[in-house]
Amino acid sequence: MKRNLLSLLACGVAAFCCSPAVNAYDFESNGLYYNVESGTNNVAVTFKDTKYNSYSGDVVVPSTVTNNGTTYTVTVLGKYSFRNCAGLTSCTLPETLKEIQMGSFSKCNALTKLVLPNSVETIGNLAIQDNPNLKELILGTGIKTIGTGAFMGDVALTNIDIPKGVTELSSNVFANCIGLTKIDIPAGVIKINGGAFAGCVALLNINVAAENNSYKSVDGVLYTKDMTILAVYPGGRTASEYTVPEGVKELGFKAFSQRCITVSGAEFYDTSLKNIKLPSTLEVLGNSCFQHLKALESIEIPSNVNSVGNQTFAQCTAIKSIVLPDAVTKIDLSAFSGCTALKEVTIGSGLKTIAASAFKGDAALTTVNCSAIEPPVCKDSSFDTTVSAAVLVVPAASVDAYKEAVSWKKFGTIKASAGAGIGSVDMDASVETSEIYNLNGVRIGELQQGLNIIRMSDGTVRKVMVK
């Protein structure tokens, strides 16, 4: 009995393994494959199998299709329906279509023109991406939602009209569209996500409808309506210098970052900006806001900035020195990684933490000046191993603490900065004591007998002797 049972199980497994693969579609009609939308008389166009590349030539999608006596309305292009269709030369779509889902027209190398009917309301993530010869894309007037990276890598596009019903531009929606020279933002757009135009290295102007209540264009540069955030500096500009106006408080995600990798693997960069002048009102440097600006040589960070975000200056290979004000408390992940010409860094007294790989790959770094009395908390990878040949200059009372601290102790030389001498206990009444440290760099609650290191409310550091 046991042997017979095992034999039956083995046969069952063999039969299962040898059974034909389940089709990716419910039915086929006139060379097109469809899935029935559950509980409806609607269908979605789909692919034949997971090899994709199901269609070629000039394809006409009908508005209705009949199968086994039932007539269905075509309302959706399903996920990856035309993915990798290298021979697809054109696709005519019906006015019944409502949605174009993820990856529908991804990597259709021969497609040169695509017209979306006015009935389409939703374009999914990566829906029409990486089509290297798509020169003309006409979006229907009914579109309301465009997904993340929807047109990313469509390198032949030079212009596109965004429908008036669109309220949000998703992340990377036009990323790496290296042929785009201008963009017109309609009045209804209330949100533009970071990286929407990243890698658009030919983009000269971003124009915004005067009626738009969320954004405005100043000489082709995109700002929020209240001028507190610089959202995007067009990547096709050839000027070597740009001045961010006073009143701006934040640089958005990838605001100036224009690196692009095309579908063929070639890389393009914005190489013009050598100097960016920042306003005194600036408080926030958005993640990656200067990343890959390979010509950037100098920049002065305003005193109100309190952190340096992820990859903010990563791969800025021309910058030689950087000064961080006392207000900066955090240097985030890979903030200065790959800055191969960076020789000197000056860190203010307020720094508390440095994230992993913050200065990774900065082989030219020879001097770091850090005014923080208590060594900022670091990861072991915060500094490259090449700092074993560099000099770290810190407050005299903190030398020993830095020599014991993670990552800081990698520096080949750790020495005291030139002190201001022993200060008087009498101080300016308008300036208050912020923090007190002993000679070992340990924070204490009150003055103790002997030499105390005091950080004042104005950012200065003083030495006070108590007898």
Solvent accessible surface area in square Angstrom, and as a share of the most:
residue,aa,sasa,rsa
1,M,194,0.87
2,K,157,0.66
3,R,196,0.72
4,N,96,0.49
5,L,100,0.50
6,L,104,0.52
7,S,57,0.37
8,L,127,0.63
9,L,104,0.52
10,A,62,0.48
11,C,86,0.51
12,G,41,0.39
13,V,93,0.54
14,A,52,0.40
15,A,66,0.51
16,F,159,0.66
17,C,95,0.57
18,C,111,0.67
19,S,60,0.38
20,P,121,0.76
21,A,98,0.76
22,V,145,0.83
23,N,92,0.47
24,A,34,0.26
25,Y,44,0.17
26,D,90,0.47
27,F,17,0.07
28,E,82,0.37
29,S,23,0.15
30,N,152,0.78
31,G,43,0.41
32,L,12,0.06
33,Y,27,0.10
34,Y,1,0.00
35,N,45,0.23
36,V,51,0.29
37,E,59,0.27
38,S,111,0.72
39,G,87,0.83
40,T,59,0.34
41,N,94,0.48
42,N,48,0.25
43,V,0,0.00
44,A,7,0.06
45,V,0,0.00
46,T,7,0.04
47,F,26,0.11
48,K,97,0.41
49,D,56,0.29
50,T,101,0.59
51,K,172,0.73
52,Y,47,0.18
53,N,87,0.45
54,S,29,0.18
55,Y,13,0.05
56,S,78,0.50
57,G,29,0.28
58,D,107,0.56
59,V,15,0.09
60,V,100,0.58
61,V,4,0.02
62,P,47,0.30
63,S,47,0.31
64,T,67,0.39
65,V,13,0.07
66,T,79,0.46
67,N,39,0.20
68,N,147,0.75
69,G,75,0.72
70,T,49,0.29
71,T,74,0.43
72,Y,28,0.11
73,T,44,0.26
74,V,0,0.00
75,T,18,0.11
76,V,11,0.06
77,L,0,0.00
78,G,7,0.07
79,K,109,0.46
80,Y,60,0.23
81,S,1,0.01
82,F,0,0.00
83,R,63,0.23
84,N,53,0.27
85,C,0,0.00
86,A,55,0.43
87,G,35,0.33
88,L,0,0.00
89,T,65,0.38
90,S,39,0.25
91,C,9,0.05
92,T,79,0.46
93,L,19,0.09
94,P,12,0.08
95,E,112,0.50
96,T,39,0.23
97,L,0,0.00
98,K,97,0.41
99,E,55,0.25
100,I,0,0.00
101,Q,46,0.20
102,M,60,0.27
103,G,1,0.01
104,S,0,0.00
105,F,0,0.00
106,S,1,0.00
107,K,79,0.33
108,C,0,0.00
109,N,73,0.37
110,A,36,0.28
111,L,0,0.00
112,T,65,0.38
113,K,94,0.40
114,L,2,0.01
115,V,67,0.38
116,L,2,0.01
117,P,11,0.07
118,N,84,0.43
119,S,21,0.14
120,V,0,0.00
121,E,70,0.32
122,T,45,0.26
123,I,0,0.00
124,G,15,0.14
125,N,62,0.32
126,L,61,0.30
127,A,0,0.00
128,I,0,0.00
129,Q,17,0.07
130,D,26,0.14
131,N,0,0.00
132,P,35,0.22
133,N,68,0.35
134,L,0,0.00
135,K,138,0.59
136,E,76,0.34
137,L,7,0.04
138,I,74,0.38
139,L,17,0.08
140,G,3,0.03
141,T,103,0.60
142,G,23,0.22
143,I,0,0.00
144,K,123,0.52
145,T,73,0.42
146,I,3,0.01
147,G,9,0.08
148,T,57,0.33
149,G,1,0.01
150,A,0,0.00
151,F,0,0.00
152,M,51,0.23
153,G,3,0.03
154,D,0,0.00
155,V,28,0.16
156,A,25,0.20
157,L,0,0.00
158,T,78,0.45
159,N,69,0.35
160,I,5,0.02
161,D,99,0.51
162,I,13,0.07
163,P,13,0.08
164,K,177,0.75
165,G,34,0.32
166,V,0,0.00
167,T,66,0.39
168,E,69,0.31
169,L,0,0.00
170,S,16,0.10
171,S,40,0.26
172,N,50,0.25
173,V,0,0.00
174,F,0,0.00
175,A,5,0.04
176,N,31,0.16
177,C,0,0.00
178,I,37,0.19
179,G,17,0.17
180,L,0,0.00
181,T,59,0.34
182,K,78,0.33
183,I,0,0.00
184,D,56,0.29
185,I,2,0.01
186,P,16,0.10
187,A,44,0.34
188,G,30,0.29
189,V,0,0.00
190,I,119,0.60
191,K,104,0.44
192,I,19,0.10
193,N,30,0.15
194,G,28,0.27
195,G,5,0.05
196,A,1,0.01
197,F,4,0.01
198,A,12,0.09
199,G,0,0.00
200,C,0,0.00
201,V,28,0.16
202,A,33,0.26
203,L,1,0.00
204,L,78,0.39
205,N,59,0.30
206,I,0,0.00
207,N,57,0.29
208,V,24,0.14
209,A,33,0.26
210,A,91,0.70
211,E,125,0.56
212,N,0,0.00
213,N,131,0.67
214,S,30,0.19
215,Y,19,0.07
216,K,69,0.29
217,S,36,0.23
218,V,50,0.29
219,D,125,0.65
220,G,6,0.05
221,V,0,0.00
222,L,0,0.00
223,Y,0,0.00
224,T,24,0.14
225,K,80,0.34
226,D,98,0.51
227,M,46,0.20
228,T,37,0.22
229,I,50,0.25
230,L,0,0.00
231,A,16,0.12
232,V,15,0.09
233,Y,3,0.01
234,P,0,0.00
235,G,5,0.04
236,G,12,0.12
237,R,51,0.19
238,T,119,0.69
239,A,52,0.40
240,S,59,0.38
241,E,83,0.37
242,Y,40,0.15
243,T,78,0.45
244,V,2,0.01
245,P,45,0.28
246,E,114,0.51
247,G,33,0.32
248,V,0,0.00
249,K,99,0.42
250,E,53,0.24
251,L,0,0.00
252,G,10,0.10
253,F,89,0.37
254,K,58,0.24
255,A,0,0.00
256,F,1,0.00
257,S,5,0.03
258,Q,3,0.01
259,R,73,0.27
260,C,1,0.01
261,I,74,0.37
262,T,16,0.09
263,V,71,0.41
264,S,97,0.62
265,G,47,0.46
266,A,48,0.37
267,E,85,0.38
268,F,82,0.34
269,Y,58,0.22
270,D,10,0.05
271,T,86,0.50
272,S,28,0.18
273,L,3,0.01
274,K,99,0.42
275,N,35,0.18
276,I,0,0.00
277,K,97,0.41
278,L,26,0.13
279,P,4,0.03
280,S,71,0.46
281,T,45,0.26
282,L,0,0.00
283,E,71,0.32
284,V,63,0.36
285,L,6,0.03
286,G,10,0.10
287,N,63,0.32
288,S,4,0.03
289,C,0,0.00
290,F,0,0.00
291,Q,16,0.07
292,H,19,0.09
293,L,1,0.01
294,K,63,0.27
295,A,17,0.13
296,L,0,0.00
297,E,94,0.42
298,S,56,0.36
299,I,18,0.09
300,E,146,0.65
301,I,10,0.05
302,P,13,0.08
303,S,80,0.52
304,N,76,0.39
305,V,0,0.00
306,N,76,0.39
307,S,38,0.24
308,V,0,0.00
309,G,8,0.08
310,N,50,0.26
311,Q,71,0.31
312,T,0,0.00
313,F,0,0.00
314,A,0,0.00
315,Q,54,0.24
316,C,0,0.00
317,T,42,0.24
318,A,27,0.21
319,I,2,0.01
320,K,123,0.52
321,S,61,0.40
322,I,3,0.02
323,V,91,0.52
324,L,3,0.01
325,P,21,0.14
326,D,62,0.32
327,A,40,0.31
328,V,2,0.01
329,T,58,0.34
330,K,88,0.37
331,I,0,0.00
332,D,34,0.18
333,L,85,0.42
334,S,16,0.10
335,A,0,0.00
336,F,2,0.01
337,S,12,0.08
338,G,15,0.15
339,C,0,0.00
340,T,76,0.44
341,A,25,0.19
342,L,1,0.00
343,K,110,0.47
344,E,71,0.32
345,V,0,0.00
346,T,42,0.24
347,I,1,0.01
348,G,7,0.07
349,S,3,0.02
350,G,10,0.10
351,L,3,0.01
352,K,88,0.37
353,T,51,0.30
354,I,3,0.02
355,A,22,0.17
356,A,28,0.22
357,S,21,0.14
358,A,0,0.00
359,F,1,0.00
360,K,118,0.50
361,G,31,0.29
362,D,1,0.00
363,A,70,0.54
364,A,29,0.23
365,L,6,0.03
366,T,73,0.42
367,T,35,0.20
368,V,1,0.00
369,N,35,0.18
370,C,4,0.02
371,S,50,0.32
372,A,1,0.00
373,I,0,0.00
374,E,81,0.36
375,P,22,0.14
376,P,4,0.03
377,V,107,0.61
378,C,13,0.08
379,K,120,0.51
380,D,97,0.50
381,S,53,0.34
382,S,0,0.00
383,F,3,0.01
384,D,32,0.16
385,T,101,0.58
386,T,55,0.32
387,V,2,0.01
388,S,70,0.45
389,A,94,0.73
390,A,1,0.01
391,V,44,0.25
392,L,0,0.00
393,V,22,0.13
394,V,1,0.00
395,P,20,0.13
396,A,49,0.38
397,A,11,0.08
398,S,0,0.00
399,V,23,0.13
400,D,96,0.50
401,A,23,0.18
402,Y,0,0.00
403,K,97,0.41
404,E,137,0.61
405,A,22,0.17
406,V,78,0.45
407,S,1,0.01
408,W,0,0.00
409,K,119,0.50
410,K,53,0.23
411,F,9,0.04
412,G,51,0.49
413,T,64,0.37
414,I,21,0.10
415,K,104,0.44
416,A,48,0.37
417,S,47,0.31
418,A,107,0.83
419,G,51,0.49
420,A,106,0.82
421,G,41,0.40
422,I,100,0.51
423,G,32,0.31
424,S,74,0.48
425,V,84,0.48
426,D,126,0.65
427,M,57,0.25
428,D,79,0.41
429,A,103,0.80
430,S,94,0.61
431,V,26,0.15
432,E,121,0.54
433,T,66,0.38
434,S,58,0.37
435,E,20,0.09
436,I,20,0.10
437,Y,0,0.00
438,N,37,0.19
439,L,89,0.44
440,N,96,0.49
441,G,3,0.03
442,V,85,0.49
443,R,133,0.48
444,I,28,0.14
445,G,78,0.75
446,E,124,0.56
447,L,70,0.35
448,Q,90,0.40
449,Q,153,0.68
450,G,23,0.22
451,L,43,0.21
452,N,2,0.01
453,I,2,0.01
454,I,2,0.01
455,R,21,0.08
456,M,4,0.02
457,S,71,0.46
458,D,81,0.42
459,G,18,0.17
460,T,64,0.37
461,V,52,0.30
462,R,71,0.26
463,K,41,0.17
464,V,1,0.00
465,M,76,0.34
466,V,41,0.23
467,K,207,0.88
